[in-house]
Amino acid sequence: MNAPTDLTHLVPEINQREVPSALIDALKARFGERCSTALVVREQHGRDESSFQAPPPAAVVFAESTDDVSAAVRLASQYSVPVIPFGVGSSLEGHLLAVQGGISIDVSRMNQVLAIDADDLTVTVQPGVTRKQLNEAVKSTGLFFPIDPGADASIGGMSATRASGTNAVRYGTMRENVLGLEVVTASGDVIRTGTRARKSSAGYDLTRLMVGSEGTLGVITEVTVKLYPLPEAISAAVCSFPSIEAAVRTTIQVIQLGVPIARVELIDHNTVRMVNAHSKLKLREEPMLLMEFHGSPTGVKEQAELVQEIASEHGGNAFEWASTPEERTRLWTARHNAYFAAVQSKPGCRVISTDTCVPISNLADCLLDSVKEADESGIPYFLVGHVGDGNFHFGYLLDPELPQERITAEKLNHQLVSRALALEGTCTGEHGVGLHKMDFLVTEAGAGAVEMMRTIKRALDPKNIMNPGKIFSL
C-alpha cells in the first residue's frame, strides 16, 4: 500500500438522495414535535468525533419505542430514503454522517432497563441506555457490565460498532457479551436474534452478524448482555518505565505467563503530560502502565506481586497503588479523559485517531516503529493502548487550517495500518470501519470477503437505505 499524497480518497463520497417533502410530512404527522427539521438539531445529528464533514440529515426522528423505529423505517423504505441510527454521537469513524442524505433516528430516549435477571447474570436494555446507567442500575445486585470504551456510549451503539475498551483483556468485547438482540430491519419488520441461554447451535448466528454491522443491516432496539459478579477485591497500580519498549515488553510477558490481569493500559510520556495538565495530577511524565487486578484478596495480592516483579526486571519503577474506590476512580477518569486532555493541549485542533490491533507477540515491533515515525513527523500526538490485547491508539493533533498536517497524519496512519496488517493484525480493534477504514478493509479481508459482505447487505437491504456508504461501497 503506497502512502497517500493527496486527500482525495479521504473525502467522503457525498451522494445525497432526494428526501421528498411527502416523507417529511408523513413523519411529522406520525411523530409530531418528535420529528425535527431545525438546522441546529440536524447539525447535531450530522457529526460525530471524527474529522469528516458532510451535510446534515434532512430530519431527525426521536424514537421512544420499537414501534416508533419500525414506523420511521417503513416510511423511509417507502420513499427509498436512507436511515441513520443515532445513540450519543461518540463514534470516531464517521458512522453518523449522512453522506447519502436521509433521516436520523435518535434512540437516546429509548433508555429503559427492561429486565435484570441476576440469577442468570443477564440484563436486557433498550439501545439508548448508556454503560454508566446500566452499571448504576445493576449495582445493587452485586453484578456489573465490564465493557468500558471510555466514553459513556450507548449499549446500542456499542453493539453496532462491536466496541470493547479497557477491560477487554479479561472480559472480552461486545462480540462475546451480547446474547440477543431485537432489530428493526430495512423493511421495518422486527426480528429477534439469540436468547438468554449462554450458547446455541440454532441456525445462522444473526446476533454476531448484527453486532459490528454499524447500522448497515438494521436498527438495534433491544439488547441482552452478560453481567459479571463484582470482584471481591480490586486493586489498581501505576508503574513508570524508562521507555515505551520496556512497558510493552512487561505487558507481553504478563500476558504470556497467563496472569489474569483485568486491565493494562499504556500511556506514553506525551499523554501523561497532557493528562497531568487536564486532570490536575502529578504523575511521573514517563511511559506508564496503568493496571487493575480483580479477584479474591489473596489472588489480587499474588497477581500484583508477580506483575511488580516482572516490571522491575524491565526497569519499571515508582510502583504506586490505588486500593480505595476513590483513588481508582481518579486514575481511570484521568485515563478516560486522555482524549479530551489532548484536544485541550492544542486548542482548535482536530484529531485523527488510529485503532490497530495486532497479535500480542508482534505488539512491540508494530508500536515502536510507529512511535519512531510519529516522533520524526513533527506532528503532536498522544498514545494510549489497551495493550493487554494488542490494541493501541495514536491520536494525531491537527490544525484544520493546515492541509499538509492532515496529509502527514494520514500518511502516518497509512503506514501504521499497513504495518499492523503485515503483522497479521487488523485495521480496527474496536472503533469500526465507518468511512475512514473502507480501503483498509479491502486490504485486510480481501476483495472476495468484502463482496460476500456486499451480498449480505443487498439481500437484507435491497434499497440500500440502512446507513449507506459505511464499511464498504456498493
C-alpha positions in Angstrom: 0.0 0.0 0.0 1.5 3.3 -1.1 1.4 6.2 1.3 -1.2 8.8 0.3 0.0 12.0 -1.4 -3.4 13.7 -1.5 -6.7 13.8 0.3 -9.0 12.6 -2.5 -9.5 9.1 -1.0 -10.2 10.6 2.4 -13.1 12.9 1.4 -16.5 11.1 2.0 -18.4 10.4 -1.2 -21.3 12.8 -0.9 -24.2 11.4 -3.0 -27.2 13.0 -1.5 -30.5 11.3 -2.3 -33.6 13.5 -2.5 -35.8 13.4 0.6 -39.3 14.1 -0.6 -41.4 16.6 1.3 -44.1 14.0 1.4 -41.9 11.9 3.6 -41.2 14.8 6.0 -44.9 15.5 6.1 -45.6 11.8 6.9 -43.0 11.8 9.6 -44.4 14.9 11.2 -47.9 13.5 11.1 -46.7 10.4 12.8 -44.3 11.8 15.3 -45.4 15.5 15.8 -42.7 17.5 17.6 -40.6 14.4 17.9 -39.7 14.9 14.2 -37.4 17.9 13.9 -36.1 19.7 10.8 -34.5 22.5 12.7 -30.9 23.1 11.4 -29.3 23.1 14.8 -30.9 19.7 15.6 -29.9 18.3 12.2 -26.3 19.5 12.5 -26.0 17.9 16.0 -27.0 14.6 14.5 -24.8 15.0 11.4 -21.5 14.8 13.1 -19.5 12.6 15.4 -16.0 12.7 16.9 -14.3 12.0 13.5 -12.6 14.7 11.4 -15.0 14.2 8.5 -17.7 16.6 7.4 -20.9 16.1 5.5 -24.3 17.8 5.1 -26.7 17.0 8.0 -29.7 14.7 7.6 -32.9 16.2 6.3 -34.8 15.4 9.5 -34.3 13.8 13.0 -36.9 11.5 14.5 -36.7 11.0 18.2 -37.9 7.4 18.8 -39.3 6.3 22.1 -40.3 2.7 21.3 -39.6 -0.1 18.9 -42.9 0.7 17.2 -41.5 4.3 16.6 -38.4 2.9 14.9 -40.4 0.5 12.8 -42.8 3.2 11.7 -39.9 5.6 10.8 -38.1 2.9 8.8 -41.2 1.8 7.0 -41.8 5.3 5.9 -38.2 5.8 4.8 -38.3 2.5 2.9 -41.5 3.6 1.1 -39.6 6.6 -0.3 -36.2 4.8 -0.6 -34.6 7.3 1.8 -31.6 6.4 4.0 -31.9 5.9 7.7 -29.0 6.5 10.1 -29.3 5.3 13.7 -28.0 7.8 16.4 -27.1 7.0 20.0 -25.0 9.6 21.8 -22.7 10.6 18.9 -19.4 9.4 20.3 -18.2 7.3 17.4 -14.9 8.1 15.8 -15.1 6.9 12.2 -17.9 8.9 10.6 -20.6 6.4 11.3 -23.3 9.0 11.8 -22.6 11.2 8.8 -25.4 11.5 6.2 -23.2 11.0 3.2 -26.2 10.0 1.1 -28.7 12.2 2.9 -31.7 10.7 4.7 -33.1 10.9 8.2 -31.5 10.3 11.5 -33.3 8.1 14.1 -32.3 9.1 17.6 -32.8 6.3 20.1 -31.4 8.1 23.1 -34.9 8.4 24.6 -35.2 4.6 24.5 -33.3 4.4 27.7 -35.1 1.8 29.9 -33.5 -1.1 31.6 -36.1 -3.7 30.7 -35.2 -6.8 32.8 -32.4 -7.6 35.2 -32.0 -11.4 35.6 -29.4 -11.6 38.3 -29.7 -15.4 38.7 -28.7 -15.8 35.1 -26.2 -12.9 35.0 -28.0 -11.2 32.2 -29.8 -7.8 31.6 -32.0 -6.6 28.8 -32.0 -2.9 27.9 -33.2 -0.5 25.3 -30.5 0.8 22.9 -30.2 4.3 24.4 -29.1 3.0 27.9 -25.5 4.1 28.5 -22.9 1.9 30.0 -22.8 4.0 33.2 -26.5 4.0 33.5 -26.5 0.2 33.1 -23.9 -0.3 35.8 -25.8 2.0 38.2 -29.0 0.0 37.6 -27.4 -3.4 38.4 -25.1 -2.2 41.2 -27.4 -3.4 44.0 -27.3 -7.0 42.6 -23.6 -7.3 43.1 -23.1 -7.6 39.4 -21.6 -5.3 36.7 -21.2 -4.9 33.0 -17.5 -4.7 32.2 -17.3 -3.3 28.6 -15.8 0.1 29.0 -14.8 2.0 25.8 -14.1 5.2 27.8 -16.9 7.4 26.5 -20.3 6.9 28.2 -21.5 5.3 25.0 -24.9 3.8 24.5 -25.3 0.0 24.6 -27.0 0.1 21.2 -24.1 2.0 19.7 -21.5 -0.2 21.4 -23.2 -3.3 19.9 -23.4 -1.7 16.5 -19.7 -1.0 16.4 -18.6 -4.1 18.3 -16.9 -1.9 21.0 -14.6 -3.1 23.7 -12.2 -1.0 25.8 -10.0 -1.2 28.9 -11.5 -4.5 30.3 -11.3 -6.5 27.1 -8.2 -8.3 28.0 -10.2 -10.2 30.7 -13.9 -9.9 29.8 -13.8 -9.7 26.0 -15.6 -7.3 23.7 -19.3 -6.7 22.8 -18.9 -9.7 20.4 -18.6 -12.1 23.4 -21.0 -10.3 25.7 -24.2 -9.7 23.6 -26.5 -12.7 23.9 -29.5 -11.5 21.9 -30.9 -8.5 20.0 -34.2 -7.0 18.8 -33.6 -5.4 15.4 -35.8 -3.4 13.0 -34.9 -4.5 9.5 -34.7 -2.4 6.4 -38.4 -3.2 5.6 -39.5 -2.0 9.0 -40.1 -5.6 10.3 -39.0 -6.5 13.8 -36.9 -9.6 14.4 -35.2 -11.2 17.4 -31.8 -12.9 17.4 -30.4 -15.1 20.1 -31.7 -15.9 23.5 -30.7 -15.5 27.2 -29.1 -19.0 27.0 -25.3 -18.9 27.2 -24.9 -21.0 24.0 -26.9 -22.2 21.0 -26.4 -24.1 17.8 -29.7 -23.0 16.2 -29.1 -21.8 12.7 -27.1 -18.8 11.5 -25.6 -16.6 14.2 -27.6 -13.5 13.4 -26.6 -11.8 16.6 -23.0 -11.9 15.7 -23.9 -10.7 12.2 -25.7 -7.6 13.6 -23.0 -6.9 16.3 -20.5 -4.8 14.4 -22.7 -4.1 11.4 -22.6 -0.3 12.2 -26.3 0.2 11.4 -26.0 -1.0 7.8 -28.3 -4.0 8.3 -30.9 -2.8 10.8 -31.6 -0.6 13.8 -31.0 -2.3 17.2 -33.9 -1.6 19.5 -33.2 -4.1 22.4 -30.0 -5.7 23.7 -29.4 -8.6 26.1 -25.9 -8.7 27.5 -24.0 -10.7 30.1 -23.2 -9.5 33.6 -20.4 -10.5 35.9 -20.1 -10.7 39.7 -18.3 -7.7 41.2 -14.8 -8.8 42.2 -14.3 -9.4 45.9 -11.2 -7.3 45.7 -9.9 -4.7 43.2 -6.6 -3.1 43.2 -5.1 -0.6 40.7 -1.5 0.4 40.2 0.6 2.6 38.1 4.2 1.9 37.1 6.6 4.2 35.2 9.2 2.9 32.8 12.4 4.2 31.2 11.0 3.6 27.7 7.8 2.5 25.8 9.7 -0.7 24.8 10.2 -1.6 28.5 6.5 -1.1 29.2 5.4 -3.1 26.2 7.8 -6.0 27.0 6.4 -6.1 30.5 2.9 -6.4 29.2 3.8 -9.1 26.7 5.4 -11.2 29.5 2.5 -10.7 31.9 0.0 -11.9 29.2 2.2 -14.8 28.1 2.6 -16.0 31.6 -1.2 -16.2 31.9 -1.6 -13.6 34.7 -5.4 -12.9 34.8 -4.9 -9.1 34.8 -8.2 -7.2 34.3 -6.8 -4.1 32.7 -3.4 -3.0 31.5 -3.2 0.4 29.7 -0.2 2.0 28.2 0.2 5.8 28.3 3.2 7.5 26.7 5.0 10.4 28.2 3.2 12.9 25.9 -0.2 11.7 27.2 0.9 11.7 30.8 1.9 15.3 30.4 -1.4 16.2 28.8 -3.4 14.2 31.5 -1.5 15.9 34.3 -2.4 19.4 33.0 -6.0 18.5 32.3 -6.8 16.4 35.4 -4.5 18.3 37.9 -2.4 15.2 38.6 1.3 14.8 39.3 2.1 11.5 37.6 5.7 11.0 36.5 6.0 12.1 32.9 7.4 8.9 31.6 5.8 6.0 29.7 3.4 4.3 32.1 1.3 1.2 32.6 -2.0 1.6 34.4 -3.1 -1.8 35.7 -6.0 -3.3 37.6 -6.4 -6.6 39.3 -9.7 -8.4 40.1 -10.4 -11.4 42.3 -10.1 -12.6 45.9 -7.8 -10.6 48.2 -5.2 -13.3 48.1 -5.4 -13.7 44.3 -5.2 -10.0 43.7 -2.2 -9.7 46.0 -0.4 -12.6 44.2 -1.2 -11.2 40.7 0.1 -7.7 41.7 3.3 -9.0 43.3 4.1 -11.1 40.2 3.5 -8.2 37.8 5.6 -5.9 40.0 8.4 -8.4 39.8 8.1 -8.6 36.0 8.0 -4.8 35.7 11.1 -4.5 37.9 13.0 -6.8 35.5 12.2 -4.3 32.7 13.2 -1.2 34.6 9.8 -0.4 36.0 9.8 1.9 39.0 7.6 4.1 41.1 5.0 1.4 41.5 2.1 3.2 43.2 -1.1 1.5 44.5 -4.7 2.8 44.4 -6.8 0.5 46.6 -9.7 2.7 47.6 -12.6 3.2 45.1 -11.9 7.0 45.1 -8.2 6.6 44.2 -9.1 4.1 41.4 -11.8 6.3 40.0 -9.4 9.2 39.9 -6.8 7.3 38.0 -9.3 5.7 35.5 -11.1 9.0 35.0 -7.8 10.6 34.1 -7.1 7.7 31.6 -10.6 8.1 30.0 -10.1 11.8 29.7 -6.8 11.4 27.8 -8.6 12.3 24.5 -10.0 15.5 25.9 -6.8 16.3 27.6 -5.0 16.0 24.3 -7.6 18.2 22.5 -7.2 20.8 25.2 -3.5 20.8 24.8 -3.9 22.3 21.3 -7.0 24.5 21.2 -8.9 24.3 17.9 -7.3 21.1 16.8 -8.9 18.1 15.2 -7.9 14.5 16.0 -7.2 11.6 13.6 -7.3 8.5 15.8 -5.8 5.2 14.9 -7.1 1.9 16.1 -4.9 -1.0 15.1 -4.7 -4.3 17.0 -2.0 -7.0 16.5 -1.2 -10.4 18.0 0.4 -9.7 21.4 3.8 -11.2 20.3 4.0 -8.6 17.5 3.0 -5.6 19.6 6.5 -4.3 20.3 7.6 -4.3 16.7 4.4 -2.6 15.5 4.3 0.0 18.3 7.9 1.0 18.4 8.3 1.6 14.6 5.1 3.7 14.7 6.4 5.8 17.6 9.6 6.5 15.7 7.7 7.6 12.6 5.4 9.8 14.7 8.3 11.4 16.5 10.1 12.2 13.2 7.0 13.7 11.6 6.8 16.7 14.0 3.0 16.2 14.4 1.9 16.5 18.0 0.3 13.2 19.1 -0.8 11.2 22.1 -0.6 7.4 22.5 -2.8 5.2 24.6 -3.3 1.5 24.4 -5.3 -1.5 25.7 -2.0 -3.3 25.2 -3.1 -6.4 27.1 -4.9 -7.5 23.9 -2.6 -5.8 21.4 -4.8 -2.8 20.7 -3.4 0.7 20.8 -4.3 4.2 19.6 -2.3 7.2 18.3 -4.2 10.5 18.2 -2.6 12.9 15.8 -3.5 16.6 16.6 -4.1 18.7 13.5 -4.6 22.3 12.7 -7.7 22.1 10.5 -6.5 25.1 8.6 -3.3 23.4 7.5 -4.0 20.7 4.9 -0.4 19.5 5.0 -0.8 18.4 8.6 -3.8 16.3 7.6 -1.7 14.7 4.8 1.1 14.0 7.2 -1.2 12.4 9.8 -3.0 10.3 7.2 0.4 9.1 5.9 1.4 8.1 9.4 -2.0 6.3 9.8 -1.5 4.6 6.5 2.0 3.3 7.4 0.7 2.1 10.8 -2.2 0.2 9.4 0.0 -1.3 6.7 2.4 -2.5 9.3 -0.3 -3.9 11.5 -1.8 -5.9 8.6 1.6 -7.2 7.6 2.0 -8.5 11.2 -1.4 -10.3 10.9 -3.3 -7.7 12.8 -6.4 -5.6 11.9 -7.1 -2.0 10.8 -9.6 -1.5 13.6 -9.6 -3.2 17.0 -12.8 -1.5 18.4 -13.8 1.7 16.6 -15.3 0.1 13.5 -14.8 0.8 9.8 -17.2 3.6 9.2 -15.9 5.9 6.5 -12.2 6.1 7.4 -11.2 2.5 7.1 -13.1 1.4 4.0 -10.0 1.0 1.8 -8.1 -0.8 4.6 -11.0 -3.3 5.0 -10.5 -4.5 1.4 -6.8 -5.0 2.1 -7.4 -6.8 5.3 -10.3 -9.0 4.4 -9.7 -9.4 0.7 -12.0 -8.5 -2.2 -13.8 -11.8 -2.1 -14.8 -11.4 1.6 -15.9 -7.8 1.1 -18.0 -9.0 -1.9 -19.6 -11.5 0.4 -20.4 -8.7 2.8 -22.0 -6.8 -0.1 -24.1 -9.8 -1.0 -25.4 -10.0 2.6 -26.1 -6.2 2.5 -28.0 -6.4 -0.8 -30.1 -9.3 0.4 -31.1 -7.7 3.7 -31.3 -4.1 2.5 -32.1 -4.2 -1.3 -32.9 -0.5 -1.4 -29.6 0.4 0.4 -31.3 2.6 3.0 -29.6 1.4 6.2 -26.7 3.8 6.9 -25.4 3.6 3.3 -21.8 4.5 2.4 -20.3 2.9 5.5 -18.0 -0.1 5.8 -17.8 -0.6 2.0 -19.3 1.0 -1.1 -21.9 -0.7 -3.3 
